[in-house]
Amino acid sequence: MTVYSSSASSIDVASTERSVRGGLIDLFPMVEMSREIAAKTARYDAEDFMIDDYAGGNIDDAFRMGQEDGEILFARRLLTLIGS
């Protein structure tokens, strides 16, 4: 299955090894780590999510929590894009 394709290259997700500028990289560890992160519950998952309920006006806490939720949401999106 090809997820990304252009005239220059394509990515076949059936294989865990990719050729990158003549070298091989193993994507399996990245996919496994992404699965672990994506399985976490993000604060943003709550239907009635309100950052102020969590951070109480502390912008440093709000930033950190946004960073954590962003990592979770990115991992979910990445797994969706690669079909894993």
N, C-alpha and C positions, 0 to 999 in steps of 0.2 A: 504494500500500500504506500503510495507516495503522498505525503502531506504537503510539501512545498515543491514547486516546480517552476523553473524559469529556463530561458534559453541557455543560461550558463551552468546551472546545477539543479539537482533534485535531491530530496532527502527520503530515503526508504526506511520507514520506521520498523519494518519487519526485522531489520538487522540492528544489533546494538552497537556495532562498530561503524564508525564513519571515517571517511578519508578527508583529512583536513590538511591542505597544502603538502601533500605527500606523506603525512604521518597518520597514524590511526589513533582514535580516541575511543574509549569505552563509555557509552552513555548510561549504562546500567546503574552505576552508583548515583548519578544525578536523578534518574527516574525514581529510584528507590527513596532517596531523600525527599524528592518532591511529593511522593505518595505519603510519607510520614507527616510532612508539613501540611499537606492538603486535608488530611484526616482530622486535624485540630479544629476546634470550634472557634470561629472568629466572633468577636463582639458584634460585628456587622451582620452576622447571621440572624440576630434577634429581630423579630418583626417590629418591635417598638424601640429600636436602637436609637439612643441619644448619647452622644459622646460626653456631654456634661454630666450625665448620670454616673459615668465611670470616673471621669477626671476631676469633677467638682471645680472647674475653673482653672486648674493647673495646666498650663499649656505644654509644659515639659512632659507631663503624663499623657496628655492627649496626643502629642507627637509620637511618643514611644508606642502607645497603643495602636495608633494609625499605622506605624511601621510594622508592627506585629501582624495586624490584620491584612496589610498590603502584601506581606510575604505569603500568608495563607492563600489569599485570593489569586496572587500570581502563580503559585504552585498549582492551584486548581485549573487555572486558565492554560498553563503550559501543558498539563496532562491532557486536557481536552484537545489542544492543538495537535499533539503528537499521537492522539488516539490511544492513550494508555489508561 
